[in-house]
Structure formats: structure tokens, C-alpha cells
């Protein structure tokens, strides 16, 4: 795809612009979208565009960003436009703080995972229908933490495959807890098709930005290449992001459990949920202890 032509057609040339995501890494699939990041200081959510038979996700960003998770997504951006050199200066600062940003993001994810474990247990005690959704989120936060400790950016399409290639270490041993509690052993073509429909429905309901087109495209790639476990992991990760967006209003969103039961492929056995939360909680605490003493 001609990125410069895309920027001209969408009249985005007044700001520093970079290309990020899978397309600038050695992990990209044919199904991966193009992540175009516009540093226009606008607090808008992502937009999806179609250009040259490719899907483009337009991200709005700030040159004064301080959050580690965002800064890591900007790391190693391919600069498309930067007449003021402000973007180049930001990328230089990110490279200087590289190790700190990965460590900070990992710690934040571990804390979020522990929070989700606690929410799971509270929900079980209160017979709250969202208990299994919180458990899924706890697992995905743990996965993000392990990925970050290994200096890998969060990439739900590729994370499971990246985990398979990591060397053994005390921290990487906890990958088994991720795979054990996320549910990938249940992945079948029939289940994944049902999960896809609900994941797309949930995305359209929460994001309202056609992100579902990218979800569909990646699902098609995974199924075509018989990557069932990776597809299951990816769909769950997408639901985790949207679930967290509405976590503070769940008491008003009780009906969403009907779509989330399928989208997340939730576990109904509360005893098993409790056990899984205990396992994730222990992993988070063990990893925090390892990185704190390093």
C-alpha cells in the first residue's frame, strides 16, 4: 500500500505521522492491517479506513504522551512525515527509556491482572454473571506482562506464536498458566465461528468504528492457515480490550453477558474459575517478586 498517497487522500499531511504495528516488524501476516499514527493531539479513538485493498487503522496520538503502553507502541515507528523533527525527538527519548518502559508496562499489567483476579473472586461470591469475563481479562493481562518482560510489544495476533519461541526462564515458565487458563484447548472451527460473530457484535456495539472488519480479516487468515489456538487467543484478547472499556458501567450492562458468554467462551464452573484465579494470582505475585529483586 502507498502510505504517502493514503495520507494525501485523507488530508492528514499537517501533522507528524508514523507507520507502526505489525507492518514494521518481522511478525506480520498478510492479514495484518496498517497502523498509521497521526500525532495531531486529538483524544479520538481509532478509525478504520480501506485503501488500495488494505485495511488501515488510524490512531490519534500526542507528542507529550507519558503512558508506557502507548510509548511502547510508538517505539521504532517508521516516520512518514516529521518536518519539525518533533516525532524524531520523541522516538529518541523512547529508545533511551526502552528498558524502563517495558518494565513499567509489565508491572502495570501484573497489577491489573491481580485486580481482575480479585474482581473474579468477588463476582463469584456475589453470583455476578461477569465473573468469568474478569478471569479472562486477568489471563490476558498476565500474557501482556510476560510479553513485555521479554521486550516484546503487545501484539494479540502474534503473541501466542512469540511465546512458543521464547527461551526457558523462571518468568517464561508462567506462560503455561496463560495457556492453561485462557481456554485455547477448546478451539475448534465451529466454536471459533460462533466466537467471531459475538466478538464482531461486541466490537460494533462498543467501538462503533468498523474494527470488526479487521477482526474478520484476521479470523479468515487464522482459519485458512489452521491456526486455531492463535485465533482463539486473538478473539479473546479483542474482547478483553472492549470489556475493560465498559468495566465501570457493568451494573448497567447486565444484558451484555449474553453476547460475552460466546465471545469470551466463558467457563461456567465457579470452582474452576476460583482455581484459575488462584493460579493467575500466584503467577503475578511470583513474577513481581522476580522483577522487583532483579
Buried (B, 14 or more C-beta within 10 A) or exposed (E): BEBEEBBEEBEBEEBBBBBBBBBBBEBBBEBBBBBBBBBBEEEEEBBBBEBEEBBBBBBBBBBEBEEBBBBBBBBBBEEBBBEEEBBBEBBEEBEEBBEEBBBBBBBBBBBBBBBBBBBBBEBBEEEBBBBBBBBBBBBBBBBBBBBBBBBBBBBBBBBBBBBEEBEEEEBBEBBEBBBBBBBBEBBEEEBBEBBBBBBBBBBBBBBEBBBBBBBBBBBEBBBEEEBBBBBBBBBBBBBBBBBBEBBEEBEEBEEBBEBBBBBBBBBEEBEEBBEBBEBBBEBBEBBBEBBEEE
